[in-house]
Amino acid sequence: MEIGHVAARPWRPVRGSVSLGSGIAQDVRVRHMELEQYLFCRDVGFGGLSPTAEVDGAFRGCFPLRNRAASELALLTGMRIEEWSTLLQPELGLEAGKRPRSWDVDLAECAKGRRPRSVYIPAGAMEMLDPYLLIERPEIVAAAQRTLRRRHRELFVVDRLEADGTRVRGVLDGVTITRPIKTLKPELRRIAVLETGDGLDPMALLVGRGGLMLTLSGWDRVRWRAWERMKLSAGHARAPVMPRRCWVFHDWRHTFALRLLIFLTREVLRDAAAQQLPMSTLLDHMTGNPLLVVQRRLGHASPATTYRYVRYLKDPMREVDDAFREWTAAGGASYVSIARRLLDLEEHGAAQG
């Protein structure tokens, strides 16, 4: 139709939907980690340790402290990779040598659908950042100074932080820009550097070679290198069960959501039992409903998205094991004894025939 061969489209548009699609909604599978799997992924895959939690001299990966800190940040906040990978240091209160115990980050431009929400950064995630910020990051930035100076004209050079670090003022292509940090687009965040007088300090929290923020494809390479390392150690006695497919960063978000939902559900049941009330009040239900809390934390636009996690509150495979444990354990039964019994019955039947 666009080049004039036909006068009308060969299909009929229906309310903006994909006309060539099947119309069948695919149920997204929630894949989450157990504790042993997460620690193995964080410390062995990303951190370069051995399965026995010792330093592995054969590890040749890059920036293990940064990668472990990123893993912990993703897990303990439930942020999407587009959100945690684009964080700037002032957003976490990391300025002038300060490091708060915990922090709240206001997401806006980098949030999905640009829907504003607040994300809590717990003490565990902040503590995991310390070795990276004190040891690894200064080395990365120092090695990148020549590259940063060479690209000076391409960068958004910030000369001042305002309003307690929530606003920036800088120059890009000769134009002065002043705006709140939370409204900075990802492409502007990636090239934002702070002029310190002693050099250019990237404002990005997690930086790579060249001193700039890693792209999503860069983090994808980090993830695959970690996966290859985990597969090499999968046969170790202390290695957990590995999935068939490589972990993706969204699995960290699923793990956060599921663990938080389980914890909140137990808290609600415990509070109800302690109060000895036949049913919760409407206010309690509205303020303490686990699904609503998780929905707000994850920034889901619809409760239906959060409701997907309900089916994973209990592991169905463990229920299968529990249901048939008495069957297999009764009388010391085993596959060998069952097979032998079947053979005896067949031989007995043949003899009678």
Secondary structure, DSSP 8 states (H G I E B T S, - for coil): -TTSSSSS-SS---TTS-TTS-------------HHHHHIIIIIIIT-B-TTSSB-TT---S-HHHHHHHHHHHHHH---HHHHTT-BGGGGT--TT---SSEEEEESTTSGGG--EEEEE-HHHHHHHHHIIIIIHHHHHHHTHHHHHHTGGGSEEEEEEETTTTEEEEEETTEEEEEEGGG--HHHHHTEEEE-SSSEEE-BSSB-TTSSB--HHHHHHHHHHHHHHHHHTTTSTT-----SS---THHHHHHHHHHHHHHHHHHHHHHHHHHT-SS--HHHHHHH-HHHHHHHHHT-SSHHHHHGGGGGSS-HHHHHHHHHHHHHHGGG--HHHHHHHHHHHHHHHHHH-
